Amino acid sequence: MRLTKTSLRQQLLLWLLLPQLVFCLAGAALFLSITLHYADNAIDKRLIKSANAVSKLVQHQTQISPELNSKIIATIDSLDDLEIFSIHDNNQRLIAGRADLVMPQLYQPQSDPFFYYQKIDGQEYRVLMQSDVAQSNKIIQIAFNLHERDIYTRNIFLSTAIPLLLLIIITIFFVWWGIGRGLRPLAQLQSMMELRKPQDLSPLALQDAPRELNALSAALNHLLATTEASIDRQRRFIADAAHQLRTPLAGLKSQTELAMRENSPEGLRERLNMVHTSATRSIHLVNQLLTLARSEPGSQTSIPKVHMDLAKIIRDLTAELVPRALAARIDLGCDCFVQDAPLHGNSALLREMFINLVENAIKYIPRDGSVTVRLTEDEKNYIVDVEDNGPGIPDSDKDRVFERFYRREQTGNGCGLGMAIVREIAERHAGSVQLRDADPHGLIVHVVLPKTELNS
């Protein structure tokens, strides 16, 4: 039975009242059956008693005289017109009584009572057939008119069914009223949601709501809070992006204006180099902003995750960055103590995270320094350490470097988003990132990523 298009009230009424109606009807049918059973037992006892009395009267009689017939009629108490009789000899010839009492074809002479039903003159009779009772050598049939029994049974049934029907009606009323009262908080919640403005993301407050609706309102409040946080992140991101893009774009515009006024080729080349540097910084900033936007929780549904090999990603990106490290006179190495590291995640974001870490190390440590990318594992996690032997970061700044647009040094072409991106990507993969001091000096970026079976 499909109930998807019906209301909750209709479904509750159906599943609450339908079983009660079925049980009431079944109870009425059972009550009627029991009533008929005990009525038939009483009738059978009366028929047996009448048959035994008639058998004693005709025990030694070969002929039924009018006087004997009168005694038989008086014996079976036919004055109330409830019983009729017939008497046959062993050859099934009628001796006395009603000729319309038929003998069943399957009947065999026996001493045990044999009961059956027969219609006579349009009325139902229950008939007792008994032979060889008290050695009478006669077949006696006593029939009881069931008309009175049916009236009696119907009266009993009606006397029970009418109060039961009233009880059902009262039950329907109270069930309807109770369901309406129970669904009232749901209607209140619906009204609150319909009247709420789209910009209103404040938590819902229900008065005296049942436990189930409190759980629903809690889920809605969580959804509203998540939506509000996502909108806040987007607003903050747009504001930060606008603020950070304003400076390089303004500088780019200024450099192009100066270049347009420049007359000498040398001065024009210098201005164009500055324009190229500003454009490069702007492109880097835009790319970092786009990466940060993709790694935020609100965009998680659009980030595909697949099974990959983290060890292969580490080896490949380290090899790709070797020319850049050589150009900066940095010794870049890779130690993978794990041959295969299956992981469920986004390969593009993970590459971006580790590229940011290695490029930051190459950018901020002195020449002739070294950077090592190390992959290890424990029982539950993969651990990636990017270690350098540079000056390191003071403890007071280790938390701040993860803030957006924070730069410890204002020189260089960094935009202050690298470590914020690293943290966002690590958290999107249920991981974590920490900054630790290297021995004897330097910095270790410690990244922990749960293994595939715990993260998929």
Salt bridges, closest charged atoms under 4 A:
ASP40 OD1 - ARG149 NH1 2.65
ASP44 OD1 - ARG126 NE 2.50
ASP80 OD2 - ARG46 NH2 3.33
GLU83 OE2 - ARG46 NE 2.52
ASP89 OD2 - ARG93 NE 2.94
ASP100 OD2 - ARG98 NH2 2.80
ASP121 OD2 - ARG98 NH2 3.83
ASP150 OD1 - ARG149 NH2 2.77
ASP200 OD1 - ARG196 NH1 3.82
ASP232 OD1 - ARG235 NH1 3.90
GLU257 OE2 - LYS253 NZ 2.44
GLU296 OE2 - ARG404 NH2 2.25
ASP316 OD2 - LYS312 NZ 2.80
GLU320 OE1 - ARG351 NH2 2.74
GLU359 OE2 - ARG324 NH1 2.72
ASP368 OD2 - ARG329 NH2 2.93
GLU377 OE1 - LYS451 NZ 2.95
ASP385 OD1 - HIS446 ND1 2.65
GLU387 OE1 - ARG374 NH2 3.02
ASP395 OD1 - LYS398 NZ 2.88
ASP397 OD2 - ARG408 NE 3.28
GLU403 OE1 - ARG400 NE 3.91
GLU424 OE2 - ARG404 NH2 3.77
GLU424 OE1 - ARG428 NH1 3.22
ASP437 OD1 - LYS398 NZ 2.62
